[in-house]
Amino acid sequence: MRLIQCILTDNDCYKTNQWITPKGVMVHSTGANNPTLKRYVQSLETDEDYDQLIELLGYNRNANDWNRRGVGACVHAFIGKLADGSIATAQTLPWNMRGWHAGNGTTRPSANNTHISFEICEDGLDDADYFGKVYREAVELTAHLCALYDLDPLEPEVVICHREGYRLGMASRHADVEHWFPKFGKTMDDFRADVKAEMEDEEMTQEQFDAMMDDWLTRKSLQKPSGWSQADREWAQSNGIMKGIGDVDGDGETDYAYKSFPTREEMIAVAHRIVKMGKQ
Ligand SMILES: [Zn+2]
């Protein structure tokens, strides 16, 4: 996932400033053939990082983006194309701000009160390559949000699309995304399973972390020192201040792990050796 942030601070939804405790994620798609993020997401000229964001997003000359008053809707993120054509997620509201995406519920309170929402920018719904990329991005975004709010995507009503929300009575009558995903052989059940799998991929055990940390430290310790420190290293070695760690890589020379971190006991040993050297 490539996540950029461009909060739509001029949207009335943002200005309303209401907050929720997220209980799920609702997947939407825009219902219009325009896969570019700039159609919906724009930075304000007063934003600190305006130039950088407009370079990434491209500039919307039609003045119909959602960072303005009177739009009447707002989601937490959009998935679509950056100016260079690559796919990204633009976060457009704080994740736990109340969005305006589901409309009124028919038999229950609106999903606006419970669900984080994102729109996938639709193209002509006939490009398998584009679909594959935005589907993948949506899986990763949803997995990220479920992990963030400790949600299980396979529990009922947690990860749902707008249409499913309508059937559950918590959203207005829209078709998204069931008019699009099945064209490329994907159901919302597939989507939920893919989100779950993505979350499991990301979970790391303490053992795995420790093993990777050990491996990284070993590789770090075998990196060649920089040239600028040569005189200092020669001084430290010849005065017995820095001692080697043995021939770790088996090349017949003592290794000094100059690119690795010292422990506190190593630091104090070095300090002590310097002080003793000064007294000689
Ligand atoms: Zn929708």
Boltz pocket constraint, residues with backbone or C-beta under 6 A from the ligand:
constraints:
  - pocket:
      binder: B
      contacts: [[A, 27], [A, 28], [A, 29], [A, 101], [A, 162], [A, 174], [A, 176]]
      max_distance: 6.0
